[in-house]
């Protein structure tokens, strides 16, 4: 109690170091998000150096696991309570359904649904509101190792704060102790960035935004040389944060929304004089639910980062890096885009072009110390029906093109032939389900697995280009079924325009 009073007096007196210290270093350098307990941290550190990224770790310093001594066998008085409820009827130690008088507390979402009555924790699977009551169903009595007991009608029922991590939250006194312990631990690590992606949860207690400032003050005190980043900007966080990233995950399916949203955000953070990050990009490996991230998708996102001159968080695990065949190519692309962005190499005209949500770009090194910036067109996928595959391919750029031919399902294809008005390309190979045939701008071709790992070199026969505008294209191949099931084949083409030189 004395400690709680001391904390309160400290906060109310306004003696936080934010009023005395200089503002923290602020920059927009991008970073790799590393999960706690990552075993391949040395490997990731090397990959970060390759990509020119910082290493950041997500910090949750106010989570109480349900197996904590603060939870059982006797729940601590310091478990954070959303509010109090009233029982409708007495409750014996065997009831798994019961009711309380209706409350607005249930308008707020919960994850593990924990109630506290006396010294017993009760979880419920579902709740049903009516005019005056909330009914709980499928209740677990004596949850998390607490003791089942009977409760009188006058017993107070508390709804506890829980989190998506299936943990409980503490009050300010325990939160302060946990923050100090975590801040001391982090001070011994090599991470340059501490990421707080649920900053608002530190304000759920009765001190609100003031508690956020106190938490960040503790983190900065023990980690003065680290960057502090959060997903929320508040009056009491502004003095401590190095930048803000709202943890928005972007992908190419959100092309229009990304530009509309980021334009508004950029103006807001400019006015608040806070460094702003564009969000996060997730590189994934192929599995039965998703395709592996392509280099074209990554460069589309990198161009948006450059457009708004804002860094980003990269979600790219060590496991995925080792599986993905384009890892080094992707990291090198990040390094190039980020080096040019941070050095101010892109002109204002180029940045405006990058903002077009439907435009794609590619950068590569020139023979001298400059870079070549190509406008790039990436087509939609064209599905092969193995009968009369005639399409009208259209592109804004004339010249050589790249192909991605994907085979999924069962079976395989062989003897691939693509005919355009300007020539025929023939690929003497077999592409099985779960593989790609990749044909690059330099005329090389190879078969890869679903993660773009090269499996077989292919020597294409013939030469072809695409004209600007529409071209009639024919595709043929020999289809081989497996167990009476045929493969699904999708073609995608990529073209490039004349490059700009970026110094």
Secondary structure, DSSP 8 states (H G I E B T S, - for coil): -HHHHHHHHHHHHT--GGGTS---------EEEE-TT-TTHHHHHHHHHHHT-EEEEE---SEE-TTSTTTSSS--TTB-EEEEEEBSS-B-TT-S-EEEE--GGGGS--SS-EEEETTEEEEEEEEEE-SSEEEEEEEETTGGG-----B-TT-EEEEE-B-TTS-EEB-HHHHHHHHHHHHHHHTTS--SEEEETTGGGGG-STTTHHHHHHHHHHHHHH-TTSEEEES---TTTTTT-SEE----EE-GGGHHHHHHHHHHHHHHHHHTT--B---EEE----BTTB----HHHHHHHHHHHHHTT---EEE--HHHHHH-TTHHHHHHHHHHHHHHHHTT-S-HHHHHHHT-TT-EEEEEE-SSS-EEEEEEEE---EE--SS--EEEEEESS-B-EEEEEEEESSSEEEEEEEEETTEEEEEEEEEETTEEEEE-TTS-EEEEETT--EEEEE--BS---B-SEEEEEEEEEEEE-BTTB--EEEEEEEEE---EEE-
